[in-house]
């Protein structure tokens, strides 16, 4: 299962959501704009990703955030090649 943290006024978020819909991929859409719990989830995922890659986490994150809940892989932004690679493995 895929989870996507996004905001409605984010161009890259709209591209990713459209990409997933066009590919016929089921996903959970999490709008963080007015939901502090959803925003906290996106922050937590970002911090975990930084920790796993031995990077210092700045406290910020880039939208959209795509999370493969099965493998725990995380993709920030709209990186088409990484997204397509992940989708080919689902």
Buried (B, 14 or more C-beta within 10 A) or exposed (E): EBBBBBBEEBEBBBBBBEBBEEEEBEBEBBBBEEEEEBBEBBBEBBBBBBEEEEEEBEEEBEBBBBBBEEEEBBBBBBBEEBBEEBBEEE
